[in-house]
Amino acid sequence: MARDTAVVTLQNGIDNVEAIASVVGSGAVLSGAVYIALQLASPGVVVRTGGEGRIVFGELSGAMTERVQRIASVFEQSRIPHEVSTDINRVLWEKFLFIAGVGGVTALARSGIGPLLASAESRLLLTTACEEIAAVALGEGVPLPADAVDRVIQQAAALPPQWRSSMARDLADARRLEVDALSGAVVRRGLKLGVPTPVHRTIAACLSVHQLSASAKPHTPPHSAMQV
């Protein structure tokens, strides 16, 4: 890798920057998030199932550097929808709020989003899962907007009632789960910061049992749509 190479990480989760920086150096890493609906039709064949998709990226410092402008120019020339963010940490945590909060609860309940929101008890569970993430984000020095949790619940309510997260579908199909990178990350950071995360501790504990079972099985390619 050349000295001035930039590495843009687009994976789900909040641990990726640190993991990649430990290999390539923190100065090489830019962070980002991708918003797109995909389907893995067969090994090596990925189908876009909805929308144009969008990449949001930026320097961790928020600076509008020359390399950010250079990468944005490449995206522009390639006609890849993109946005440069000067607050990429907030962007990552807001996306994480949905995929770990809503995604974790739909997997734990093995339910579509409609029934979860229709029940006062399960709606409270969804809200509390998101509030735990927001509290951890605040402890990490990334305060989210005051209405961030409400907006996530509204976003979930706008989905078809039968919608389930990709992790819920992976669970139903006995595939490996992202639970360690999602609820597991919430729990680990909460413990470090002294922030209670009982809902995510429950999600991580319950789903880890299925993670062990899935890991023991031969890999089979998923055919479900994924939202990332």
Backbone as CSV, one residue per row, in Angstrom:
resi,resn,N_x,N_y,N_z,CA_x,CA_y,CA_z,C_x,C_y,C_z
1,MET,0.839,-1.183,0.000,0.000,0.000,0.000,0.885,1.247,0.000
2,ALA,0.595,2.169,-0.907,1.395,3.389,-1.003,1.212,4.256,0.241
3,ARG,2.180,5.138,0.483,2.166,5.959,1.685,0.928,6.850,1.759
4,ASP,0.455,7.343,0.600,-0.666,8.262,0.603,-2.003,7.594,0.260
5,THR,-2.059,6.252,0.314,-3.299,5.536,0.028,-4.332,5.797,1.125
6,ALA,-5.554,6.044,0.712,-6.665,6.222,1.663,-7.537,4.975,1.643
7,VAL,-7.943,4.525,2.813,-8.815,3.358,2.952,-10.154,3.826,3.503
8,VAL,-11.218,3.649,2.723,-12.552,4.051,3.151,-13.314,2.801,3.589
9,THR,-13.678,2.741,4.870,-14.404,1.590,5.372,-15.910,1.861,5.316
10,LEU,-16.660,0.904,4.748,-18.102,1.064,4.582,-18.892,-0.035,5.287
11,GLN,-18.243,-0.844,6.094,-18.925,-1.948,6.759,-19.900,-1.442,7.824
12,ASN,-20.920,-2.269,8.075,-21.810,-1.967,9.194,-21.059,-2.099,10.510
13,GLY,-21.504,-1.361,11.501,-20.909,-1.478,12.826,-20.069,-0.263,13.186
14,ILE,-19.543,-0.283,14.403,-18.788,0.863,14.922,-17.359,0.497,15.319
15,ASP,-16.958,-0.742,15.062,-15.610,-1.181,15.441,-14.641,-1.219,14.272
16,ASN,-15.128,-0.962,13.054,-14.317,-1.214,11.869,-13.144,-0.259,11.718
17,VAL,-13.354,1.003,12.051,-12.265,1.976,11.894,-11.059,1.563,12.737
18,GLU,-11.314,1.215,13.992,-10.220,0.817,14.876,-9.530,-0.442,14.369
19,ALA,-10.329,-1.402,13.883,-9.755,-2.662,13.408,-8.871,-2.440,12.178
20,ILE,-9.356,-1.640,11.245,-8.585,-1.396,10.026,-7.370,-0.515,10.322
21,ALA,-7.552,0.474,11.207,-6.441,1.351,11.560,-5.297,0.578,12.207
22,SER,-5.624,-0.486,12.913,-4.582,-1.289,13.559,-3.693,-1.994,12.536
23,VAL,-4.184,-2.091,11.293,-3.421,-2.748,10.231,-2.741,-1.731,9.315
24,VAL,-3.492,-0.706,8.904,-2.965,0.234,7.908,-2.534,1.568,8.501
25,GLY,-2.824,1.775,9.783,-2.493,3.043,10.421,-3.680,3.988,10.419
26,SER,-3.877,4.692,11.516,-5.051,5.546,11.659,-5.092,6.673,10.635
27,GLY,-3.930,7.148,10.215,-3.898,8.246,9.258,-4.405,7.890,7.882
28,ALA,-4.487,6.589,7.583,-4.921,6.163,6.248,-6.425,5.980,6.144
29,VAL,-7.116,5.948,7.278,-8.512,5.523,7.287,-9.488,6.687,7.222
30,LEU,-10.448,6.567,6.313,-11.624,7.419,6.281,-12.815,6.527,6.587
31,SER,-13.811,7.076,7.244,-14.963,6.279,7.625,-16.146,6.600,6.731
32,GLY,-17.051,5.618,6.607,-18.210,5.844,5.765,-19.317,4.856,6.026
33,ALA,-20.447,5.123,5.418,-21.616,4.253,5.524,-22.259,4.153,4.154
34,VAL,-22.799,2.987,3.858,-23.486,2.792,2.583,-24.941,2.463,2.869
35,TYR,-25.827,3.043,2.092,-27.263,2.833,2.247,-27.784,2.232,0.946
36,ILE,-28.108,0.940,0.988,-28.536,0.251,-0.228,-29.228,-1.056,0.150
37,ALA,-30.163,-1.493,-0.683,-30.826,-2.790,-0.495,-30.269,-3.763,-1.519
38,LEU,-29.718,-4.877,-1.038,-29.054,-5.842,-1.905,-29.589,-7.248,-1.675
39,GLN,-29.337,-8.103,-2.669,-29.650,-9.518,-2.525,-28.485,-10.319,-3.069
40,LEU,-27.984,-11.248,-2.275,-26.932,-12.146,-2.736,-27.625,-13.307,-3.435
41,ALA,-27.699,-13.232,-4.760,-28.456,-14.212,-5.538,-27.739,-15.555,-5.609
42,SER,-26.418,-15.509,-5.682,-25.593,-16.720,-5.740,-24.165,-16.280,-5.446
43,PRO,-23.254,-17.214,-5.192,-21.878,-16.808,-4.876,-21.301,-15.872,-5.941
44,GLY,-20.916,-14.672,-5.522,-20.328,-13.712,-6.430,-21.320,-12.881,-7.227
45,VAL,-22.630,-13.107,-7.015,-23.655,-12.373,-7.761,-24.526,-11.601,-6.772
46,VAL,-24.414,-10.269,-6.784,-25.172,-9.399,-5.892,-26.149,-8.576,-6.723
47,VAL,-27.413,-8.597,-6.335,-28.463,-7.880,-7.063,-28.980,-6.739,-6.205
48,ARG,-29.078,-5.557,-6.783,-29.674,-4.420,-6.079,-31.186,-4.546,-6.185
49,THR,-31.866,-4.509,-5.053,-33.305,-4.773,-5.038,-34.161,-3.534,-4.844
50,GLY,-33.564,-2.399,-4.578,-34.378,-1.213,-4.399,-33.558,0.040,-4.256
51,GLY,-34.015,1.107,-4.873,-33.362,2.396,-4.715,-32.026,2.482,-5.421
52,GLU,-31.494,3.698,-5.467,-30.238,3.938,-6.158,-29.034,3.650,-5.272
53,GLY,-29.219,3.771,-3.979,-28.100,3.577,-3.068,-27.311,4.865,-2.890
54,ARG,-26.577,4.941,-1.795,-25.829,6.165,-1.494,-24.696,5.857,-0.537
55,ILE,-23.563,6.495,-0.758,-22.407,6.384,0.131,-22.201,7.717,0.829
56,VAL,-22.040,7.669,2.149,-21.700,8.860,2.926,-20.342,8.590,3.565
57,PHE,-19.401,9.507,3.408,-18.058,9.267,3.957,-17.425,10.587,4.362
58,GLY,-16.318,10.483,5.075,-15.613,11.693,5.481,-14.455,11.385,6.404
59,GLU,-13.677,12.422,6.669,-12.571,12.308,7.614,-13.134,12.194,9.031
60,LEU,-12.478,11.404,9.869,-12.898,11.289,11.261,-12.822,12.628,11.974
61,SER,-11.907,13.489,11.531,-11.758,14.813,12.135,-12.819,15.791,11.661
62,GLY,-13.518,15.441,10.583,-14.505,16.337,10.006,-13.930,17.307,8.988
63,ALA,-12.629,17.256,8.790,-11.973,18.191,7.871,-12.302,17.861,6.413
64,MET,-12.401,18.900,5.589,-12.608,18.717,4.156,-11.240,18.702,3.484
65,THR,-10.607,17.538,3.507,-9.229,17.427,3.033,-9.171,17.222,1.519
66,GLU,-7.961,17.316,1.008,-7.757,17.119,-0.427,-8.120,15.705,-0.847
67,ARG,-7.800,14.727,0.005,-8.099,13.346,-0.389,-9.601,13.073,-0.372
68,VAL,-10.329,13.706,0.536,-11.785,13.563,0.527,-12.345,14.128,-0.777
69,GLN,-11.865,15.290,-1.179,-12.333,15.898,-2.419,-11.953,15.041,-3.620
70,ARG,-10.785,14.412,-3.562,-10.345,13.557,-4.661,-11.235,12.319,-4.789
71,ILE,-11.569,11.709,-3.645,-12.437,10.531,-3.671,-13.843,10.919,-4.123
72,ALA,-14.337,12.062,-3.648,-15.656,12.533,-4.067,-15.685,12.758,-5.571
73,SER,-14.595,13.258,-6.126,-14.516,13.485,-7.569,-14.587,12.164,-8.340
74,VAL,-13.930,11.138,-7.803,-13.982,9.819,-8.446,-15.405,9.272,-8.407
75,PHE,-16.072,9.413,-7.274,-17.464,8.977,-7.178,-18.333,9.737,-8.185
76,GLU,-18.092,11.030,-8.291,-18.870,11.868,-9.218,-18.671,11.400,-10.656
77,GLN,-17.430,11.173,-11.031,-17.124,10.724,-12.394,-17.712,9.343,-12.666
78,SER,-17.814,8.529,-11.628,-18.357,7.171,-11.769,-19.876,7.132,-11.602
79,ARG,-20.473,8.304,-11.349,-21.918,8.425,-11.156,-22.414,7.587,-9.976
80,ILE,-21.611,7.561,-8.923,-21.993,6.871,-7.688,-22.570,7.908,-6.733
81,PRO,-23.839,7.790,-6.358,-24.433,8.764,-5.422,-23.641,8.790,-4.120
82,HIS,-23.298,9.977,-3.684,-22.446,10.080,-2.498,-22.681,11.403,-1.801
83,GLU,-22.195,11.455,-0.579,-22.266,12.681,0.218,-21.046,12.735,1.125
84,VAL,-20.399,13.862,1.178,-19.274,14.055,2.093,-19.824,14.620,3.396
85,SER,-19.492,13.972,4.498,-19.969,14.411,5.807,-18.825,15.010,6.619
86,THR,-19.127,16.100,7.305,-18.153,16.681,8.230,-18.405,16.198,9.657
87,ASP,-19.333,15.250,9.808,-19.639,14.663,11.121,-19.910,13.176,10.933
88,ILE,-18.920,12.471,10.397,-19.121,11.083,9.998,-19.362,10.168,11.200
89,ASN,-18.822,10.506,12.362,-19.071,9.675,13.543,-20.557,9.662,13.898
90,ARG,-21.204,10.819,13.801,-22.649,10.870,14.060,-23.403,10.039,13.025
91,VAL,-22.991,10.125,11.763,-23.634,9.341,10.701,-23.564,7.856,11.017
92,LEU,-22.384,7.386,11.421,-22.200,5.968,11.727,-23.083,5.528,12.894
93,TRP,-23.135,6.340,13.943,-23.928,5.967,15.117,-25.421,6.019,14.813
94,GLU,-25.849,6.962,13.980,-27.272,7.014,13.632,-27.686,5.795,12.818
95,LYS,-26.821,5.345,11.907,-27.137,4.115,11.176,-27.101,2.913,12.117
96,PHE,-26.107,2.904,12.993,-25.970,1.814,13.962,-27.193,1.733,14.875
97,LEU,-27.777,2.878,15.175,-28.984,2.935,16.006,-30.083,2.066,15.411
98,PHE,-30.219,2.120,14.104,-31.264,1.335,13.436,-30.865,-0.133,13.303
99,ILE,-29.681,-0.391,12.751,-29.352,-1.787,12.439,-29.144,-2.629,13.694
100,ALA,-28.595,-2.030,14.760,-28.394,-2.788,16.000,-29.634,-2.762,16.880
101,GLY,-30.320,-1.607,16.935,-31.507,-1.499,17.777,-32.695,-2.237,17.204
102,VAL,-33.173,-1.786,16.058,-34.325,-2.427,15.416,-33.942,-3.818,14.916
103,GLY,-32.770,-3.924,14.298,-32.339,-5.216,13.770,-32.194,-6.274,14.850
104,GLY,-31.619,-5.884,15.976,-31.429,-6.846,17.061,-32.734,-7.338,17.651
105,VAL,-33.693,-6.435,17.820,-34.969,-6.820,18.434,-35.804,-7.678,17.485
106,THR,-35.799,-7.378,16.178,-36.557,-8.226,15.256,-35.972,-9.642,15.209
107,ALA,-34.644,-9.732,15.347,-34.025,-11.062,15.379,-34.364,-11.787,16.674
108,LEU,-34.274,-11.082,17.793,-34.573,-11.702,19.087,-36.018,-12.199,19.127
109,ALA,-36.950,-11.388,18.622,-38.372,-11.738,18.663,-38.788,-12.652,17.519
110,ARG,-37.915,-12.780,16.508,-38.263,-13.552,15.303,-39.599,-13.069,14.747
111,SER,-39.700,-11.779,14.596,-40.973,-11.176,14.206,-40.760,-10.093,13.167
112,GLY,-41.790,-9.876,12.358,-41.812,-8.727,11.481,-41.952,-7.462,12.313
113,ILE,-41.654,-6.320,11.702,-41.673,-5.063,12.444,-43.097,-4.656,12.826
114,GLY,-44.085,-5.037,12.026,-45.464,-4.646,12.301,-45.974,-5.120,13.651
115,PRO,-45.912,-6.421,13.925,-46.368,-6.911,15.231,-45.580,-6.326,16.394
116,LEU,-44.297,-6.071,16.207,-43.492,-5.503,17.286,-43.962,-4.092,17.644
117,LEU,-44.305,-3.317,16.631,-44.755,-1.953,16.885,-46.204,-1.909,17.355
118,ALA,-46.968,-2.951,17.057,-48.381,-2.966,17.454,-48.566,-3.267,18.932
119,SER,-47.567,-3.905,19.539,-47.628,-4.250,20.961,-46.901,-3.185,21.782
120,ALA,-47.550,-2.700,22.833,-46.932,-1.665,23.673,-45.642,-2.179,24.299
121,GLU,-45.642,-3.453,24.722,-44.465,-4.005,25.397,-43.281,-4.130,24.436
122,SER,-43.532,-4.673,23.235,-42.422,-4.851,22.300,-41.982,-3.525,21.695
123,ARG,-42.910,-2.579,21.550,-42.518,-1.242,21.082,-41.590,-0.579,22.097
124,LEU,-41.890,-0.772,23.379,-41.023,-0.243,24.427,-39.653,-0.908,24.373
125,LEU,-39.632,-2.208,24.072,-38.367,-2.923,23.942,-37.524,-2.333,22.810
126,LEU,-38.157,-2.069,21.673,-37.460,-1.442,20.552,-36.893,-0.084,20.945
127,THR,-37.735,0.714,21.590,-37.306,2.049,21.992,-36.142,1.992,22.969
128,THR,-36.234,1.089,23.948,-35.174,0.971,24.952,-33.865,0.493,24.322
129,ALA,-33.953,-0.427,23.359,-32.746,-0.897,22.668,-32.048,0.259,21.971
130,CYS,-32.822,1.141,21.351,-32.251,2.300,20.673,-31.712,3.324,21.673
131,GLU,-32.419,3.500,22.779,-31.960,4.450,23.797,-30.637,4.002,24.407
132,GLU,-30.450,2.691,24.573,-29.180,2.199,25.094,-28.034,2.567,24.160
133,ILE,-28.264,2.429,22.858,-27.225,2.777,21.887,-26.924,4.266,21.936
134,ALA,-27.968,5.077,22.011,-27.761,6.526,22.087,-26.964,6.899,23.335
135,ALA,-27.214,6.203,24.449,-26.482,6.483,25.687,-25.009,6.102,25.549
136,VAL,-24.736,4.981,24.878,-23.350,4.579,24.657,-22.658,5.568,23.720
137,ALA,-23.364,5.991,22.670,-22.798,6.977,21.748,-22.416,8.254,22.491
138,LEU,-23.293,8.703,23.389,-23.007,9.897,24.182,-21.760,9.685,25.031
139,GLY,-21.641,8.498,25.629,-20.457,8.178,26.420,-19.189,8.158,25.595
140,GLU,-19.341,7.853,24.308,-18.185,7.846,23.393,-17.878,9.238,22.856
141,GLY,-18.665,10.231,23.289,-18.429,11.590,22.826,-19.119,11.930,21.533
142,VAL,-20.167,11.155,21.192,-20.917,11.401,19.959,-22.389,11.599,20.334
143,PRO,-22.756,12.797,20.760,-24.164,13.033,21.109,-25.047,13.000,19.863
144,LEU,-26.092,12.192,19.903,-27.019,12.116,18.775,-28.126,13.144,18.960
145,PRO,-28.792,13.543,17.883,-29.897,14.495,18.010,-30.947,13.995,19.003
146,ALA,-31.603,14.921,19.674,-32.573,14.569,20.713,-33.692,13.693,20.177
147,ASP,-34.008,13.835,18.876,-35.111,13.051,18.299,-34.624,11.829,17.535
148,ALA,-33.359,11.449,17.717,-32.790,10.346,16.929,-33.545,9.040,17.136
149,VAL,-33.878,8.708,18.383,-34.588,7.454,18.655,-35.995,7.514,18.063
150,ASP,-36.678,8.621,18.228,-38.026,8.763,17.660,-37.992,8.604,16.140
151,ARG,-36.981,9.165,15.504,-36.896,9.067,14.045,-36.647,7.632,13.601
152,VAL,-35.875,6.874,14.368,-35.636,5.471,14.038,-36.934,4.667,14.150
153,ILE,-37.714,4.917,15.197,-38.985,4.211,15.356,-39.939,4.584,14.217
154,GLN,-39.943,5.853,13.819,-40.771,6.285,12.696,-40.311,5.637,11.391
155,GLN,-38.998,5.522,11.229,-38.456,4.858,10.048,-38.891,3.398,10.008
156,ALA,-38.860,2.745,11.161,-39.290,1.352,11.243,-40.780,1.220,10.942
157,ALA,-41.570,2.173,11.438,-43.018,2.126,11.235,-43.399,2.307,9.773
158,ALA,-42.524,2.939,8.984,-42.809,3.160,7.566,-42.513,1.933,6.715
159,LEU,-41.895,0.917,7.303,-41.560,-0.301,6.573,-42.783,-1.217,6.466
160,PRO,-42.803,-2.132,5.506,-43.899,-3.107,5.436,-43.980,-3.899,6.745
161,PRO,-45.173,-4.242,7.209,-45.330,-4.924,8.501,-44.527,-6.220,8.609
162,GLN,-44.328,-6.881,7.492,-43.615,-8.158,7.516,-42.100,-8.001,7.472
163,TRP,-41.622,-6.752,7.368,-40.179,-6.532,7.251,-39.443,-7.058,8.463
164,ARG,-38.333,-7.759,8.203,-37.422,-8.203,9.260,-36.002,-7.827,8.858
165,SER,-35.164,-7.639,9.842,-33.774,-7.279,9.564,-33.049,-8.443,8.897
166,SER,-31.911,-8.122,8.268,-31.113,-9.174,7.640,-30.648,-10.188,8.673
167,MET,-30.374,-9.733,9.907,-29.958,-10.678,10.948,-31.103,-11.609,11.340
168,ALA,-32.332,-11.093,11.342,-33.484,-11.953,11.628,-33.649,-13.005,10.541
169,ARG,-33.413,-12.608,9.295,-33.517,-13.577,8.199,-32.370,-14.586,8.254
170,ASP,-31.171,-14.117,8.601,-30.048,-15.044,8.761,-30.346,-16.057,9.861
171,LEU,-30.959,-15.599,10.935,-31.317,-16.488,12.040,-32.316,-17.543,11.573
172,ALA,-33.325,-17.121,10.825,-34.342,-18.059,10.337,-33.740,-19.097,9.397
173,ASP,-32.693,-18.700,8.672,-32.059,-19.616,7.716,-30.820,-20.304,8.285
174,ALA,-30.617,-20.176,9.591,-29.501,-20.836,10.288,-28.144,-20.430,9.717
175,ARG,-28.008,-19.143,9.368,-26.720,-18.634,8.908,-26.020,-17.892,10.041
176,ARG,-24.750,-17.627,9.848,-23.990,-16.887,10.857,-24.570,-15.490,11.033
177,LEU,-24.484,-14.983,12.242,-25.114,-13.712,12.587,-24.071,-12.623,12.828
178,GLU,-24.511,-11.370,12.695,-23.654,-10.217,12.970,-23.778,-9.760,14.418
179,VAL,-24.292,-10.601,15.285,-24.636,-10.154,16.634,-23.434,-9.614,17.397
180,ASP,-22.259,-10.179,17.193,-21.089,-9.699,17.936,-20.712,-8.282,17.514
181,ALA,-20.895,-7.958,16.232,-20.568,-6.627,15.732,-21.666,-5.613,16.028
182,LEU,-22.845,-6.092,16.401,-23.973,-5.194,16.660,-24.233,-5.109,18.157
183,SER,-25.114,-5.941,18.692,-25.394,-5.873,20.134,-24.150,-6.163,20.965
184,GLY,-23.303,-7.062,20.482,-22.067,-7.349,21.208,-21.207,-6.108,21.384
185,ALA,-21.127,-5.286,20.338,-20.347,-4.052,20.414,-20.969,-3.066,21.398
186,VAL,-22.308,-3.013,21.432,-22.991,-2.134,22.382,-22.644,-2.549,23.813
187,VAL,-22.700,-3.843,24.074,-22.420,-4.359,25.415,-20.977,-4.067,25.821
188,ARG,-20.031,-4.346,24.932,-18.617,-4.142,25.255,-18.319,-2.670,25.564
189,ARG,-18.835,-1.800,24.738,-18.580,-0.371,24.954,-19.326,0.134,26.185
190,GLY,-20.532,-0.402,26.415,-21.270,-0.022,27.605,-20.527,-0.406,28.874
191,LEU,-19.971,-1.603,28.901,-19.203,-2.051,30.063,-17.990,-1.152,30.295
192,LYS,-17.321,-0.787,29.236,-16.139,0.065,29.343,-16.496,1.454,29.884
193,LEU,-17.670,1.947,29.482,-18.080,3.302,29.859,-18.906,3.354,31.134
194,GLY,-19.348,2.186,31.625,-20.240,2.161,32.774,-21.670,2.523,32.409
195,VAL,-22.055,2.267,31.148,-23.417,2.536,30.671,-24.196,1.223,30.634
196,PRO,-25.299,1.114,31.380,-26.076,-0.143,31.380,-26.690,-0.415,30.008
197,THR,-26.610,-1.671,29.573,-27.195,-2.065,28.285,-27.926,-3.402,28.425
198,PRO,-28.918,-3.497,29.308,-29.558,-4.797,29.577,-30.267,-5.414,28.375
199,VAL,-30.877,-4.591,27.523,-31.560,-5.157,26.354,-30.544,-5.785,25.411
200,HIS,-29.458,-5.082,25.152,-28.462,-5.630,24.226,-27.684,-6.791,24.842
201,ARG,-27.537,-6.808,26.137,-26.948,-7.985,26.785,-27.832,-9.206,26.550
202,THR,-29.140,-9.015,26.624,-30.078,-10.107,26.386,-30.033,-10.555,24.930
203,ILE,-30.043,-9.598,24.010,-29.976,-9.936,22.584,-28.697,-10.721,22.288
204,ALA,-27.563,-10.204,22.778,-26.282,-10.852,22.507,-26.217,-12.245,23.112
205,ALA,-26.718,-12.388,24.337,-26.671,-13.690,25.003,-27.547,-14.712,24.296
206,CYS,-28.757,-14.312,23.931,-29.691,-15.245,23.298,-29.249,-15.634,21.884
207,LEU,-28.809,-14.646,21.119,-28.451,-14.942,19.733,-27.100,-15.625,19.612
208,SER,-26.244,-15.463,20.614,-24.936,-16.124,20.544,-25.078,-17.638,20.545
209,VAL,-26.147,-18.147,21.146,-26.404,-19.586,21.125,-26.597,-20.060,19.692
210,HIS,-27.372,-19.309,18.912,-27.613,-19.663,17.512,-26.381,-19.406,16.661
211,GLN,-25.569,-18.435,17.056,-24.337,-18.159,16.334,-23.411,-19.367,16.390
212,LEU,-23.311,-19.993,17.551,-22.466,-21.175,17.695,-22.987,-22.326,16.841
213,SER,-24.306,-22.494,16.806,-24.899,-23.570,16.008,-24.652,-23.344,14.523
214,ALA,-24.828,-22.076,14.078,-24.646,-21.760,12.666,-23.195,-21.921,12.245
215,SER,-22.259,-21.596,13.142,-20.835,-21.675,12.814,-20.403,-23.114,12.569
216,ALA,-21.124,-24.049,13.148,-20.765,-25.455,13.002,-21.286,-26.056,11.704
217,LYS,-22.141,-25.318,10.979,-22.735,-25.829,9.750,-21.956,-25.344,8.539
218,PRO,-22.000,-26.129,7.423,-21.365,-25.654,6.189,-22.017,-24.363,5.721
219,HIS,-21.218,-23.491,5.101,-21.749,-22.205,4.641,-22.661,-22.414,3.446
220,THR,-23.816,-21.791,3.460,-24.713,-21.777,2.308,-25.006,-20.324,1.976
221,PRO,-24.951,-19.970,0.683,-25.142,-18.563,0.327,-26.539,-18.087,0.630
222,PRO,-26.683,-16.898,1.225,-28.004,-16.365,1.521,-28.686,-15.864,0.265
223,HIS,-30.015,-15.915,0.253,-30.778,-15.422,-0.892,-31.724,-14.314,-0.477
224,SER,-31.676,-13.911,0.770,-32.577,-12.881,1.260,-32.050,-11.503,0.908
225,ALA,-32.973,-10.567,0.821,-32.570,-9.182,0.586,-31.917,-8.642,1.838
226,MET,-30.892,-7.818,1.664,-30.191,-7.215,2.783,-30.298,-5.709,2.659
227,GLN,-30.576,-5.045,3.759,-30.525,-3.591,3.781,-29.321,-3.187,4.590
228,VAL,-28.445,-2.384,4.002,-27.233,-1.988,4.703,-27.094,-0.479,4.691
